[in-house]
Amino acid sequence: MNRRRRYVFKPKQRKGKFGYRSRVVKIRPGADAGLKKVFASIGVPDKKPFKPDPFQLKALSAIERADCLVTVPTGAGKTWIAEQAMARVHGKGGRSWYASPLKALSNTKYGEFSEIFGAENVGILTGDRKENPDAPVIVGTTEILRNQLYDAMHKGVTLLTDLVILDEAHFLGDEDRGVVWEEIMIYLPERTPLLLLSATIGNANIIAKWLSSIRSKKCIVIQETKRPVPLYPLFFHPSGTLFPLTDYRKSRLHKKVFAYVNSKRPPVLAPPHKLPPFGEIMSVFNKYRLLPAIFFLKSRADCDHALDLCADIPTFDEHRKARRSKRIQELVSQSPHIAGHRQLGHLEHLAVGSHHSGQLPAWKLVLETLMTEGLLDAVFATSTVAAGVNFPARTIVLLNSDRFNGRDFLPLSPTEFHQMTGRAGRRGMDHIGFAVTVPGKFMDIRRIAKLMTLPPSDVASQIKINFSMALNLLLSHTPDQIEDLLKKSFATYMIVTAGNKMRARKFFKDEHKQLWRDFLHHLNFLKDTGYVTEQGVLTADGKWASQLRVDQPIMIAQGFRLGIFPESDPALLAAIIALFVNERESNDSIEKMFKPKTLLTTFRKVKTSLEPFAKQMTDRGFDVRPLFLRPAATLYAWAAGQSWEKVLSIAQIEEGDLAMLILRTADNLRHVRTLTRVFPQAAETSARSIELIMRYPVVMNYDMR
């Protein structure tokens, strides 16, 4: 995969600009005189009885009579609105559904809501957790809610809930998962009030008007732009001196920063391709009371390596260190694997940690808990921590003005920037928060200054057709009815209502007709392969295949049709299903001992048997992932009871990635488990497969807090 960085800042070709001739200078803590008053405002606010903000009260009033979209800065108090709205519904004997984008966030909210409403009144549905599913308050992921709407439409019933809350509603614009948010908004019955909670959105009023048009009821926008904790931007000069990033008018760089940016040979914090001395930077932050801090770095490897650059920092507070050590012992007492984590020493003795998707969920939970309780000084994280995780700090530190999106390095968008800076300044714990810009090769200082004043990005429709959507809509709709549903898309609304329709059509590429053509493309393939009749009705195969609400439903369905899956061997079934979960290219040169004959024979049979169908799909323009042996060998070894360390050596990926492969395989197996009528043995075996692979350390102890 080509992961070429798109440079967001290319200095003029001056010799030595951030290059080998640039000077690495010694860091000596210092601060511009103009910051004295700013730093004097640092402190912890006095404890006061909670008093809701006006926007919170307005939102509660709005959801009583209409749908409501709340768009406010991160940390402003959206969850309180959700709690109060659910309490009202619960008090009347009604039911609420709270949907979030992340399992980790759902788990956190489940704990919080259980304390508020009582554990007996709260359930959770996240795929790998299903507890108290008939409770009056349900917390879960958006995908689970969307699937319940599919089932309700199929059965011709209304979803049994009196309020739906979509948290992190700006995910509507997420390239990969935004389609799920949009489907929920389109399918949700009009009678069910919809409360949308979001970070700041540039086009909130447009989204509300679209919702009003498709749900035949008003959607009221409650907007607040003022941060609960003011944000002050700083610049970290390589000498160790802190400067305001911008001047008092906030429209241009501070004169010292401007001089640095335009210097022919500016000093640097580290030689090329090296990370800066984070321990020394933290010492500067400590002197000016800017800790705790979140350092946003470009890669997992940088986050891990940064810990070693903190080895020379002094322990700032011995009493706090003792409390931290005790809390760590409490958190890991039921988790021997975490107790032996290679970064535990950094966490306990240096008060720093690394947080990224390559870490196990249980380890990330330890970091988040310690940070929330004020026991860490710094966390080095990728930008993923900015979205949807309760991870507050006094200061956030930016070392790059771009972000890797999985394919390319692209300039930070205003929304991404606001999500990152939203972690700076803890409500009730800080009078002021800070965003510190650190110069470097991939830092466009002017862009960061500009982002400080830019409004949040607009959210665009990400709706797209896939086979799971097509099958599930055909369960309860005719093709003509589906065309009417597609006309309700947000993109179609934008085309119809845009003032400059030519520009809108160019931007959205005539989205409704394109969506309809794409649906017909999927429909015709389903007809040609026997999942749908010529009249547009699901066949018997189409009906059970619709229950496979996974990334590659047709490939898995075809495997069952051909009878090539191991329906009686739980370890082997888990291994084969993992083939359709894996998204990574793999080196299949595996030691002989890790690829037993039964696995090899089954893998070759599945791959060979599905090749004609895969070619049929690719010839029609559909993406088909190649099948690699390594993920199958990994899951086979794990399901067979091999140790975590042994399975890691087979997988050759990071712990967090291995946990995600196992969790997603379990999610796919849960859908296979629903096929009891047509494939009873496979359904029963899949249940046993899940039991084999959902074990420690993949499965978290949710009582760790």
N, C-alpha and C positions, 0 to 999 in steps of 0.2 A: 504494500500500500504506500502510495506517495504521500508523505506527510510534510511536504515542503512548507516552510514558514513564509508567510506573506509579511514582509517587513512593514510595520506601520510607521517606522521612523528611519529614514536614511539620511544620516548627516551628510553635509556637503563633503566632497572628497578632499578633506584637509588631512594632511599627514598627522597621524597620532590621535585623531578624534576617537576616543574610546578604544584605541589600538595599542600596539606593543610599546609605543613611546609615551603613552599617557602615564602620568605620575600617580603611584599609589602612595597616599599620604597617611601619616599616623593620625588616628582618631583621638581627639581631645574634646570632651563634652563642652558644649557651649550653646548659647541661644541668643538670637537677636534681641536687642533691648525692647523692641516693640512687642515681644511676646510676654513680657513680665506681667502685664495685666491679664492676659489670656490665661497664663498658667496659674495665676492667683485664683481663678474661678474654679480650678479643679477641686473636687471634693465630693463627698457623699451627701445627698440631700437629706434633710431632716425627715424622719418618719411622720407621715400624715395619714389620716383616715382616707381610704380610697374615695375619690370623687370622679365619676365618669366625665369624660370630655363631651362637649356639645355634639360632636360628630357621632359619638357612640349612642347617645340618646336619640338623635335623629334617625340613625339606622334602625334602632329597635322600634321606633314609631313607624318607619316606612314598611318594615317587613310584616307588620300587622295588617296592612291593606294592599300590599303590592309586592312584586319582586324587588330585590334591592341589590345593587352593586356597590360595595364599599371599597374604595381605592385610597389607601393611605400609606405613608412610609413604613418600612419594616420596623417592627417593635413599637408601633403606635398604640396597639391594644385591640387588634381585630378579634382575638380569641375571646375576649370578654363579651363582645357582641354575640358571638356564637353561643357562649354559655348561657347568657340571659335569654336568647331566643329559644334555645332548647328547653330551658327551665319553664318558660311560659307554656310551651307545647306539652311538656311532661306534666305540668300542673293541671292541664285540662284532660289528661288521660290519653294524649296523643303520642305519636312516634316521630323520631327525628333520625336523619341519616347525615353523618358528617364524613365527607370524602376528602382525602388528601392525596398528593401525588406520590408520597414516599411511605414505604412500610415503617421506616424508623419514626417518621412523624406521626403516623397512625398509632404506633405503639405508645409514643409519648402522650398523645391526646387521650388514648384509652385509659392510661393511668390517672391522668388529671381528671377526666370526666367520672371515673369510678369513685374518686374521692368526693366529688361534688354531688353526684346523683345516687351513690351507693353501688357497689360492685354488682349486686343482683339486677340492677337496672341498665347496665351497660354491656354491650357485646362488641366483638371485634371480628372483622372479616378482611384478611389480607392475603389469602391464598395459603400461606404457611401457618396462619393462625385462624382458627374458627372457634370462637367461644361465645356462648350465650347468644346465638344468632337471632332469637326471637325477642330480644330485649327491646324496650321502648326507645333506647338510645343506641344507635349502631355507629361505630367508627370503622372506616375501611378505606381501601384504595379506590381511586376513580374507576379502574378497570372492573372491579367487582360490582360497583354500582351500575356501570354500563351493561354488564352481563345480566344483572337482575332486571334491567329495563328490557333487554332482549327477551328474557323469559316471560315477563309480564305481557309484552306485545304478542308473543306466540300464544299464550294462554287466553288472551283477550281479557285480561284483568288489569286493574290499576295497582301500581306499586304501593304496598302498604306502608306509607309514610306520610306524615302531615307537614314535613319541612325537610328540604334538602339544602345542605350547606356545602358549597364547593370552595375549599380553601385553596390558596395559591392559584386563583382563577386566571392569572396572567399566563398560566401554562397553556391556555387556549392558543397562544402563539408559538408553542414549542414545536419545532420541526418534526420531531419523532412521535410525540405523544399528544400533541394538541388536538388531534382528531378525536380522541376519547372525550375530552372536555366538550367539544362541539357536538358530538353525538348525544351526550347526556342532555345538553341544552335543547337539542331538537326533539328528542324522544320523550322528555319528561312531561307528564300530563299537566295541562294548564292549571288544574285545581291545586296542585302542590306548590306552595310558595318556594321560591328559589332565592337563596341568600348567597351571593358571591363575595368572597373576601380576597383581596388582592393587594400586592404592592402597587405602587403608583403606575398607572396606565395612561398613556398619552391620549388615546381615543376612547375613553370610558363612555362618553356620551353616545358615541356611534354604536358601541356594543350594546348599550342599553336600548337604543332605538331599534336595533335589529331584534333583540329579544322581545321587545314590546310587539313588534310586527308579527313574529312567528308564534307567540304565546297568547296573543289577544288580551294582554293585561299590561298595565304600566310597569316599567322597571325604573325605579328611582335610583339616581346616582348620589351617593354620599361621598364627597371628595374632601380630603384634607391634605394639604401640601406641606404644612409645618411639621418638622420633626419634633418628637417629644423631647429629644435631647439635641441641642444645637451641635452642628458639625463644623470643626475648624480645620482647614487644609494646611499642612506643613510640608516643607521641603527639607530633606536630610542631606546637607552638604557633606561630601566625602571627608572633610576635615573633622566632622563630628558636630558642627554647628547647625542648629535648627533655625530655619527661617520661615516666615509666612510664605505660602506658595504664591499667593496673589496679593495685590495691593488692596487697600481698604475699599476700593470701588469694585473689587472682585472681577473686573473685566480684563485685567492684564497681569502678567507675571510680576512678582515683587522684583524690585530693581536688582537685588543681589542674585536672584534666581535667573533673571533675564541675562545678566552678565555671564553667569555660568553656562547657560545654554548656548550663548554666542561666543564662548571662549574657543580659541583655536586649539588649545591643548589643555582641556579641563582635567583636574585631578579625578581619580577614580577610586572606588572602594576596593576593587580587586582586579587582578590581571585578567586578560581575556579568558573566557570559558571557565572562570572560577566564580564561586559564590562569595558574597561579601562576608566579612567577619561578624556574624550575627551576635556573638557574645558581646563584642564591644558596642555594637549598636544598641543592644538591650541595656547595657550599662548606662548609655546616654539616656535612654528612655526612663530607666529607673531613677536617675538623678532628677528628672523633671516630672516624675510621677505619671508617666504615660502608659505604664503597664496596668493590666494585662493587655497583650497585643495579639492580633492574628496577622501573620505574614502570608500573603497570597503569592505562591510560587507557581511556575509554569508546568512542573511535572512532579510525579510521585517520587522519582529518584532525587530531585532537588529537595523535596520535603524531608526525606529520610536523611540525606547527607547534611542538611542544615543542622541537625541535632548535634553532629560531631563538632560543628563550628561554635557550639555553645559551651564546650568543655571547660573553658577558662573563666566563665563568669562566676562571680562570688555568689554564695547563698545570701539572698537579700534579707531573709527573715527565718531564723532558726526555729522559732515557735511555730510558724506556719509550716515549715518543713516537717516538723513532728506531727502536726495535724494531718498533713498530706500523706505521710507514710501510713498513719493509722487508717485513713480513709481508703487508700489503695488496698491495704490488706483486707478491709471489709468488702471491697468491690470484687476482688479476685479470689476470695476465699473459696468460692464454689466453682472456680474455673482454673484448674491446674495448668492448662495450656497458656492462658494469659499470664499466670504467675511466673512462667518461664519466658515471657516475651523479651525479645532481644533489645527492645527500647525501654524496658521497665526502669533501668538505671537512670536514663535521661529524665524520665517522668518523675521519679521519686527524688533524685538528688539535685537536678537542675531545674525542675519545674517547667520543662518544655516537652512538647509532644508533636508527633507527626500524624496528620489526619488526612486520609485520602481513600479512594475506592479500592485500593489494593490491600487495605487493612480489613481484618475480620470485623463484622458488626459489633461483636462484644467488646473488642478493643476500642473501637470508636465511641461506644457508649461510655466506657471508662473516662476517655478524654473529655467528652461532652459534660459528663457529670462533674468532674473536677473543675472544669472551666466555669461551669455555671455556679459552682459553690465557691469560686474565688480562690482556688488552691493552685492555679497554674499562672505562670508569668507570660508564656507565649505558646502559641500553636502555629505550626507551619502547615499550611493547607493548600490544596488546589481550590479552584473557584467553585467546585461543587458544594463546598460547605456553606456558600453564601445563600443557597436556596433551600428554604424549608426546614432548617435545623435550628433549634434554640441554642445559639452559640455566641453569646454576647461578649464584648470586650470594650475596653476604654479606647483602644486605638486599633485601626487596621492599617496595614503597611502594604503598599503596592510596589512591586519590583518590575512589572511588565505592563504595558498599555495594550497588550493584545491577549487573546485567550484561545486555547486549543479547543475546537468544538468536536473533536473526534476524527476530523479529516484535515483541517487546515488551521493555521494560526490567523485569526481575524481580529481587527481592532475591537476593543471593548465597546459594546453598545451602551447607550445611556441606561437602559434597564439593568444590564449586567453590572454596570458601575454602581447604580443605586442599590442593588442587592448587596454588593460587597460593602459599601459604606454604611448600609443599614445595620451592620453588625457593630458599628462604632458608637459607643455611648449607651449605657445600660439604664433603662428607665427605672427610676427609684434608687439607682446605685451611682449615677454620674450626673454632674451638672453640665458636662460638656464632653463631646467625643471628638476624636482626631483621626484624620486620614493623612498618612505620611507617604509622600512620593520619594522613592529612592532612585537615583539616576543609574543608568546602565545601558547596555547595547540595545535592548528591546524596550526601552522606555521613551515614549514621546511625551516629554514633560508638558509641552503646550497642549497636547490633546487632553491630558488629565485635568489641566486647569480649565479647559473648555467644558469638559464633562461635568465639572462642578456646578455649572450654571445651566446646562442643557436640560430641557424637560424630558420626562421618560419617553421611551419609544412607543410608537403605536403597535398594537397587536393585530396581526394579519391572520386570516383563516389558514389552517393547515390541513383541512379536510382532504382526504384521499381515499380511494377505493382499495380494498383488499379482499381476499377471498372469504375471510371470516365475516366481514361486514356484509358482503353480498349474500352469503348463505343465510345469515341470521335475519336479514331484512326479508328475504324470500320466504322465511318461515311464516311471516305474518302479513306480507304485502304482495300485491301483484307488481309486475314491472312498472306499470303506469303509476301506481301509488308511490313506488320508490322514486320515480322521476319527480313527483310532487314534493317528496321529502328532500330531495337534493336541491330543489329550488329554494328551500329554507336555509341553505348554507349561508354563513356569514359573508363569504366571498361574493355570492350572488347578490346579496343585499347591497354590498358596497358598489357593485357595478350599476345596479338599478338606481341607487340614490345619489351616486357621486355627481357633483356639479360638473366636473369635466369628464364626461363619459368616455371620450376617446382615450384620455389618459388612464382612466380606471380600467378600461377594457385591455389596454396594452399591459397594464400592471398585473391584472388578474387573468389575462389570457382567456377571456370569455368563459369564466370558471364553470358556470352551470352546464353549458354544452360540453365542455371538456369532461366534467364529472360524469355526465350522462354517457358520453362516448366511452369513457373508461369503464363505467358500470357495464355497458353492453359488451365491451371487450371481455370482461370477466364472465358475464352471463353466457356468451357464446362458447367460451371454453368449457364452462360447466355443462352446457348442453352437449357439446361434442364428446365429453368424457363421462356422460351418464349420471351426473349429479342433479341435473335439472331437465325437465321435459321440454319439448318444443313449445309448449304452451306457457312456459315460464314457471312451472310448479316444481318444487323439490321432489326428486325421486326418494325412494326409501333410503338409498345411500346418501343422498343430499341431506336428509333429515338428521341422520346420526352424525354426519360429518360436520353439521352446523354446531354441534356441541363441542367441537375441538376449537375452542376460542384461543388459539395460539398463533405464533408467527407463521408457521408453515402447515396449516391444517390440511391442505390438499395432498401434500407429500406424505404426511402421516396417514391420512385416510387411504391413500393408494396402497401403502404398505399393508394395511389391514385387509383391503380388498383382495390383494394378491396372496394373502396368507403367508407372508414372509417374515412376520415378526414373531419372536419367541414368546408365545402367550402363556407359557407355564413356568418360566424361569425368571424370578423377580430381579435377580442381579443382571441377567442378560437383557431383560426388557428395559431396565433403567439405562444400560449402556447404549442400546440402540436408540432410545428416545433422545439421549444426549446428542446424538448426531445432528438432530434437527434443531437443537437449541444453540449449538456452537456457532459463533460468528467470526472466529479467528482462523486465519491460515495456520496450518500446523505442519511441523516436521514429524512425519510418521515413522522415523527411524527409532523404534522402541526396542528395548531389550526383550529378548525372547521370553524370559520368565514372566513379563507383564502382558503378553498377548497369547493367552492359552488357545489351544486349537479350537475349542468351541466358540470362543469370541471371534477369532479370525474367520472361521467358516461362516458364521452368521453375518458378520460385517460384509464379507465378499458377496454373499447371497443377496443381502439387502441392496448393496451398491449396484450390483449387476442388474438385478431385477428392476430397480427404479430408473436406470439410465434411459430407457426408451421414453418413459413418462417425463423425466426431467428434460430430455431433448425436445419433446413435444411442447413443454412449457417455454423453454428458451426460444424455440422457433417462433412462438407466438408473442415474444417480447416480454415474458415474465421473468423476474429474477429468481434464480435457483441457487442456493448456497451449495458449494461442493461439500462432500462428506469426507471427513478425516477420521482416521482410526484413533488418534490420541485421546480425544474427549471420551470416546467409547471405552477405551482401555482404562481411563481415569475413573469413570463412574463404575465400571465393572469391579475394579479393585476396591473402591470405597464401599460399594454394596456388599462385596464379599468379606468385609470386615478388616481390611488392611488399615494400618495406622495412618494418621493424618500426615505425618512426615513422609511416609512411603508414597502416599498418593500424591503429595506435592511434587515429589521427585519424578513421578510419571507425568504429571500434568505440565510441569515446567512453566507455571504461571504463578502469580502472586496469590497469597492466601485469600484476599478479598475476591479476586477473580474466580478462584476455585470455589469459594462459598457461593458466589453468584451463579456459576455453572450448575452447581448442585441444586440450589434453590429454584432456578428456572426449569431444570429437569423435573423437579418435584411438581412445579406448577403444571407442566405439560402432562405429567402422569395423572394429576388430579382430573384433568379433562378426559383422559382415557378411562379413568375410573367411572365416569358417567355413562359409559357405553354398555351398561349391564344387560340390556335387552338383546343387543346384536352380537356382542363379544363378551359373554359373561365370564369366561376364563381369563381373558386379558384384563377385564375390569377388576376381578378379584386379585390377580397377580400384581396389577399396578398399585393396589392398596398396600400389598406386602413390600413392593419396591420402595414406596414412600417411607415406610417404617424403617427400611434398611439404610436409606441415605440421609434421612432427617435426624441426624444424631450429632452429638457434641464433636467438634466445636462449631459446626454450622448452625445448629439450633442454639439460640441465645437463652440464657436464664433471664427471663423478663422481670425477675424480682431483684436483679443486681443493684438497682438504685437503693 
